[in-house]
Amino acid sequence: MWCDLSLGFRHLLLAVGLILSHIRPVWSSYRYYNTYITFGSGDTMISTLHAHGGSFEPHRKWNVECMDGEAIVGINDWQADFSRIQTVWCKFAFPLKPHSNGAYPYYPGCHVRNMTDQYFCYDQHRHSQTSNTFMTGIWARTSNFYIYQTNGTVLGDPFGLNDDFQPIKCCKTPTGYYIDYVSCYYMPTHDMYWEYYDAQSANLVFCAQGYVMVAAAKKKNPYRGFEYTIEWIQCCRVGFGQPVNVAPPIIYSRSGSAAYYAPRGVEGMPPLVAGQYKGQYRQSRSVKSSAKGSSEENPLSLNNTDRTGCFEKE
């Protein structure tokens, strides 16, 4: 009898071990291959893995699209410097919107933009159709939602698919709601030293409370040449009733540029890489050249940095 119990316990431990071995740290929240995980807080996490393809028409439901009453408020890449979108964060943003009882479409009207060169949901040439719109879905050809392109082809893609088509879906706010465009601000995907905010256990690129995504840009990384990454997202406040303008919650440098693009020497910008981070960076070639012949110069000082003021990570 004891032998049988011991054997059964060992089998149970083996089964639990096999299950845990298939749950990676990041997927412990998203579940293995489960695309949609909705929380009681009004948040939905969408894992894009194997959710590629399908329809990208504005009046059809996309594989990666927020639920009824939700809007995209953030994106995440686990470890590839936002050269892909691996998680989409949706949030319940319109509590006074009548529910659709699961019927699609969820919103009064939607349209599609190409993130390659059409970053914003709003299009001045189609004001009535695109004003007061926000992002609800993304689409990609590849299973990992890679966004970069090399000579018109997807890097590592044996079929050489053209990667200049990156659709995003934008939808109209429900009746009574509006987008406060005065409140909009940009959330970059990296800091001033080109350290990206990718993370395996947290979402770092997202909008403030009450704000939703209305734009996203993919641009070429200046240090890697061929590779395109998500450069920033734009967030705007959602209002209800009589339109009211609110100042953006994020204040950048006095230059008027985003902090990570501000010119060197602007008040409030650190003159040196913080001491605790120096070990993580090496000097760029131009910095090394300017520092030659002077052992007393600090190679990380303002006067020795190149035009961009950026450093390379080891």
C-alpha positions in Angstrom: 0.0 0.0 0.0 2.7 2.4 1.0 4.6 1.5 -2.2 1.5 2.3 -4.3 1.1 5.7 -2.5 4.8 6.5 -3.0 4.6 5.6 -6.7 1.5 7.7 -7.1 3.1 10.7 -5.4 6.2 10.4 -7.7 3.9 10.3 -10.7 2.1 13.4 -9.5 5.4 15.2 -9.0 6.5 14.2 -12.5 3.3 15.5 -14.0 3.6 18.8 -12.1 7.2 19.1 -13.2 6.3 18.6 -16.8 3.6 21.2 -16.7 5.8 23.8 -15.0 8.6 23.1 -17.5 6.4 24.3 -20.3 5.4 27.5 -18.6 8.0 30.1 -19.3 8.4 33.1 -17.0 6.7 35.5 -19.3 3.9 33.1 -20.2 2.9 32.6 -16.6 0.7 35.6 -17.1 -0.4 35.0 -20.7 -0.7 31.2 -20.6 0.8 28.9 -23.2 -0.6 29.9 -26.7 -3.7 31.5 -25.2 -4.0 34.7 -27.2 -6.4 36.6 -25.0 -6.2 36.8 -21.2 -8.8 39.2 -19.6 -8.5 40.3 -16.0 -11.2 41.6 -13.7 -9.4 44.9 -13.5 -10.7 45.7 -17.0 -7.4 44.9 -18.7 -6.8 42.4 -21.5 -3.3 41.1 -22.4 -3.0 39.8 -26.0 -0.1 37.6 -26.9 0.7 38.0 -30.6 2.5 34.7 -30.9 0.9 32.7 -33.8 -1.9 35.3 -34.0 -0.6 36.6 -37.4 -2.5 36.7 -40.6 -6.3 36.7 -41.0 -8.4 39.6 -42.2 -7.2 43.2 -42.1 -10.3 44.8 -43.3 -11.7 47.6 -41.1 -15.2 46.0 -40.7 -13.9 42.5 -39.8 -12.5 41.3 -36.4 -8.7 41.0 -36.4 -6.8 38.2 -34.7 -5.1 40.8 -32.4 -7.8 43.3 -31.5 -9.2 44.7 -28.2 -12.5 43.6 -26.8 -15.7 45.6 -26.8 -15.2 48.9 -24.9 -11.4 48.5 -24.8 -8.6 50.4 -26.5 -4.9 49.7 -26.8 -2.9 51.4 -24.1 0.5 49.7 -24.4 2.8 47.4 -26.2 5.7 45.2 -25.1 8.6 43.3 -26.5 10.3 40.8 -24.2 13.9 41.1 -25.3 14.4 42.2 -28.9 14.6 46.0 -28.6 11.1 46.5 -30.0 11.9 45.0 -33.3 8.7 43.1 -32.8 5.4 43.4 -30.8 4.9 40.5 -28.6 2.2 41.8 -26.3 -0.6 44.2 -26.7 -2.2 45.7 -23.6 -5.9 46.7 -23.9 -7.9 48.5 -21.3 -11.6 49.1 -20.7 -11.8 52.8 -21.6 -15.5 53.5 -22.3 -17.6 52.5 -19.3 -20.7 54.5 -20.6 -20.7 52.8 -24.0 -23.6 50.4 -24.5 -22.3 46.9 -24.8 -22.5 45.0 -28.1 -23.4 41.7 -26.6 -20.5 40.2 -28.4 -21.7 41.4 -31.8 -19.1 43.0 -34.1 -18.3 45.8 -34.9 -17.8 47.2 -31.4 -17.5 50.8 -32.5 -19.3 53.3 -34.8 -16.7 53.0 -37.5 -13.1 51.9 -38.1 -10.3 52.4 -40.6 -6.9 50.9 -41.3 -3.6 52.7 -41.4 -0.1 51.5 -42.5 2.3 51.9 -39.6 5.2 51.9 -42.0 4.5 55.5 -43.1 1.2 56.4 -41.5 1.9 56.6 -37.8 -1.2 58.3 -36.7 -4.9 57.2 -36.6 -5.8 60.8 -37.6 -5.5 61.8 -41.2 -6.0 65.5 -42.0 -7.2 64.6 -45.5 -10.0 62.5 -44.0 -10.9 64.6 -40.9 -14.5 63.5 -40.4 -13.6 59.8 -40.7 -10.4 59.8 -38.7 -10.9 62.4 -35.9 -11.6 61.1 -32.5 -10.1 57.7 -33.4 -7.8 55.4 -31.4 -5.9 52.1 -31.9 -7.7 48.8 -31.3 -5.7 46.3 -33.3 -2.5 45.3 -35.1 -1.8 42.9 -37.9 1.4 41.1 -39.2 2.4 38.5 -41.7 4.9 36.8 -39.4 4.1 34.7 -36.3 6.3 36.8 -34.0 5.1 40.2 -35.3 8.5 41.3 -36.5 8.4 44.8 -37.9 11.8 45.3 -39.5 12.7 45.1 -43.1 15.9 44.5 -45.1 15.8 45.6 -48.8 12.1 45.1 -48.8 12.2 41.6 -47.2 11.7 40.3 -43.8 15.0 39.4 -42.2 15.5 35.6 -42.0 12.3 35.0 -44.0 13.0 32.3 -46.7 10.1 33.4 -48.7 11.2 37.0 -49.0 7.9 38.5 -48.0 7.7 42.3 -48.4 7.5 43.9 -45.0 6.3 47.4 -45.9 2.8 46.6 -44.9 2.1 47.0 -41.1 -1.6 47.6 -40.6 -3.1 49.1 -37.5 -6.8 49.4 -36.9 -8.3 52.7 -35.6 -11.8 53.1 -34.4 -14.2 56.0 -33.6 -14.9 56.8 -30.0 -18.4 55.8 -28.8 -21.2 58.4 -28.6 -20.4 61.1 -26.1 -16.7 60.4 -26.0 -13.9 62.4 -27.6 -10.1 62.4 -28.0 -8.4 65.4 -26.3 -5.6 66.1 -28.8 -4.2 68.9 -26.7 -3.3 66.3 -24.0 -1.4 64.1 -26.3 2.2 63.1 -25.6 4.8 60.6 -26.9 6.1 57.6 -25.0 9.5 56.5 -26.4 10.6 52.8 -26.5 14.1 53.6 -25.4 16.0 56.1 -23.3 18.5 58.8 -24.4 21.3 56.2 -24.5 19.2 53.9 -26.8 18.6 51.4 -24.0 15.2 49.9 -25.0 12.3 49.4 -22.5 11.8 45.7 -23.4 11.1 43.5 -20.4 10.1 39.9 -19.7 8.1 40.5 -16.6 6.7 44.0 -16.9 5.0 46.4 -19.3 7.1 49.6 -19.6 5.7 51.3 -22.7 2.1 52.3 -22.0 -0.2 55.3 -21.7 -1.1 57.1 -18.5 -4.4 56.4 -16.8 -7.3 57.7 -18.9 -5.2 57.8 -22.0 -5.2 55.6 -25.1 -2.9 54.9 -28.0 -3.6 56.9 -31.1 -0.3 56.4 -33.0 2.8 54.2 -33.2 5.9 54.7 -35.4 8.5 52.2 -36.7 11.8 53.7 -37.7 15.3 52.5 -38.6 17.7 52.1 -35.7 20.7 54.4 -36.5 23.2 52.1 -34.9 22.1 48.9 -36.6 21.2 50.3 -40.0 19.0 47.6 -41.5 16.8 47.1 -38.5 13.5 48.8 -37.9 12.1 49.1 -34.4 9.1 50.7 -32.8 10.3 54.2 -32.0 7.4 55.6 -30.0 3.8 55.4 -29.2 1.5 58.5 -28.9 -1.1 58.7 -26.1 -4.1 61.0 -25.9 -6.7 61.5 -23.1 -10.2 60.2 -23.5 -12.9 62.7 -22.5 -16.7 62.5 -22.2 -19.3 65.2 -22.7 -18.4 68.8 -23.5 -14.8 68.8 -24.8 -12.2 70.1 -22.4 -8.5 70.4 -23.1 -5.9 69.2 -20.6 -2.2 69.7 -20.6 -0.1 66.6 -21.3 1.0 64.7 -18.2 4.6 64.3 -19.5 6.9 67.3 -19.5 9.9 67.0 -21.7 13.0 69.2 -21.7 13.0 73.0 -22.4 14.2 72.4 -25.9 10.7 71.3 -26.9 11.9 67.9 -28.0 11.4 64.6 -26.3 13.9 64.1 -23.6 15.8 61.3 -25.4 16.3 63.6 -28.5 17.1 66.8 -26.6 20.3 68.6 -27.6 23.3 68.2 -25.2 23.7 70.9 -22.7 20.0 71.6 -22.2 19.2 72.4 -18.6 18.1 69.3 -16.7 19.9 66.8 -18.9 22.6 64.8 -17.1 26.1 65.8 -18.3 27.5 62.3 -17.6 26.2 58.8 -17.7 25.2 58.0 -14.2 28.0 56.3 -12.2 26.0 53.1 -11.6 25.5 52.7 -15.4 29.0 53.5 -16.7 30.1 49.9 -16.6 27.3 49.0 -19.1 28.5 51.3 -21.8 31.5 51.7 -24.0 32.5 54.8 -25.9 31.4 55.3 -29.5 34.2 55.5 -32.1 34.0 59.3 -32.3 34.2 59.6 -28.6 37.4 57.4 -28.5 38.9 59.5 -31.3 38.3 62.8 -29.5 39.6 61.4 -26.3 43.0 60.3 -27.7 46.0 62.1 -26.3 44.3 63.3 -23.2 44.3 60.9 -20.2 42.8 63.6 -18.0 39.7 64.0 -20.1 36.5 62.2 -19.1 35.6 60.2 -22.2 31.9 60.4 -21.2 31.8 64.2 -20.8 29.7 66.5 -22.9 32.6 67.8 -24.9 33.7 64.4 -26.0 30.5 62.9 -27.1 29.5 62.7 -30.8 26.7 64.6 -32.4 24.0 62.3 -31.2 25.3 62.2 -27.6 24.6 58.4 -27.5 26.6 55.5 -26.2 26.8 51.9 -27.3 25.9 49.1 -24.9 28.5 46.4 -24.3 
